[in-house]
Amino acid sequence: MSGQHDEGHTIAGWAGCATATAGAAVTGAGICVWSPGIPLGIGVMAVAVLVTWVLHLSGWGKPPGPRPTDQRRLTVRDRSALKGHADCVSCRLAGRRPAPAPVSDPVVSAPSGDNVAVSTGS
């Protein structure tokens, strides 16, 4: 694993993965020996998505991309989650959008003199 990324090393990532693994095991048991396990396992996997999403939004996930080294520990909570992360689908689904960075207007200079072309529309 690269030293630049720490994808999934969060409480939300581990909890979601563990819940989804349990759902897959129950679904597998349903396929092999216990037929009610199929819909039950699929339901558990749907709960895994919700568990991961809720934990991410409460700060136990992380924004996309690399984090500074001092914020990579599993027990470090992301305080920026309440405002939303840029380019984060989970935050957008929750209606959290960070304030866009101010964009400065480009300076446009108008041409001067007799070299100005004028369109008459015909």
C-alpha positions in Angstrom: 0.0 0.0 0.0 1.2 3.4 -0.9 2.2 5.8 1.9 0.1 8.5 0.3 -3.3 6.9 0.7 -5.2 5.3 3.5 -8.4 4.3 1.8 -10.9 2.6 4.1 -8.9 2.8 7.3 -11.8 4.2 9.2 -14.4 3.1 11.7 -17.0 3.5 8.9 -15.0 1.4 6.5 -14.3 -1.4 8.9 -17.9 -1.5 10.3 -19.4 -1.5 6.8 -17.0 -4.2 5.6 -17.8 -6.4 8.6 -21.5 -6.0 8.2 -21.4 -6.7 4.5 -19.3 -9.8 5.1 -21.8 -11.1 7.6 -24.6 -10.4 5.0 -22.7 -12.3 2.3 -22.2 -15.3 4.7 -25.9 -15.4 5.5 -26.7 -15.2 1.7 -24.3 -18.0 1.0 -25.9 -20.1 3.7 -29.2 -19.3 2.1 -28.0 -20.5 -1.3 -26.5 -23.7 0.2 -28.8 -24.9 3.0 -31.2 -22.3 4.4 -33.5 -20.6 1.8 -34.7 -17.8 4.1 -31.0 -16.7 4.3 -31.1 -15.3 0.8 -33.4 -12.3 1.5 -32.1 -12.0 5.0 -28.5 -11.8 3.8 -29.4 -9.2 1.1 -31.1 -7.2 3.8 -28.0 -7.3 6.0 -25.9 -6.1 3.1 -28.3 -3.2 2.6 -27.9 -2.4 6.3 -24.1 -2.4 5.7 -24.5 0.4 3.2 -26.6 2.5 5.7 -24.2 1.8 8.6 -21.2 3.0 6.5 -23.1 6.0 5.3 -24.3 7.1 8.8 -20.8 6.6 10.3 -19.2 8.6 7.5 -21.6 11.5 8.0 -21.0 11.5 11.7 -17.3 11.9 11.2 -16.0 8.3 11.4 -15.3 8.1 7.7 -13.0 10.3 5.7 -13.1 12.5 2.6 -11.9 11.0 -0.7 -8.2 11.1 -1.3 -5.1 11.2 0.9 -5.1 12.6 4.4 -2.2 14.1 6.4 -0.2 11.6 8.3 -1.3 12.7 11.7 -5.0 12.1 10.7 -4.6 8.5 9.4 -5.1 6.7 12.7 -8.3 4.7 12.9 -9.5 6.6 16.0 -9.2 10.1 14.5 -12.5 11.6 13.8 -13.0 13.8 10.8 -14.4 17.1 12.0 -15.0 18.4 8.5 -17.8 15.8 7.8 -20.5 18.1 9.2 -19.9 20.6 6.5 -19.5 18.0 3.8 -16.6 16.9 1.7 -15.9 18.1 -1.8 -16.4 15.4 -4.5 -18.0 13.0 -1.9 -21.1 11.1 -3.1 -22.2 10.3 0.5 -22.1 14.0 1.5 -24.0 15.0 -1.7 -26.7 12.4 -1.0 -27.1 13.8 2.5 -27.4 17.4 1.2 -24.1 18.5 2.6 -22.1 20.6 0.2 -19.0 22.5 1.2 -19.0 26.2 0.3 -17.4 26.6 -3.1 -14.0 28.3 -3.2 -14.4 32.0 -4.3 -13.7 32.4 -8.0 -12.2 35.7 -9.1 -13.5 37.2 -12.3 -10.9 37.2 -15.1 -9.9 40.6 -16.2 -10.9 41.1 -19.8 -9.5 44.1 -21.6 -11.5 45.5 -24.5 -9.7 46.2 -27.7 -9.1 49.9 -28.4 -8.7 51.9 -31.6 -9.9 51.2 -35.1 -9.3 47.4 -35.0 -12.7 46.6 -33.4 -14.9 44.4 -35.6 -18.6 45.1 -35.3 -21.2 42.5 -36.3 -24.4 43.9 -37.8 -26.2 40.6 -37.7 -26.8 40.4 -41.5 
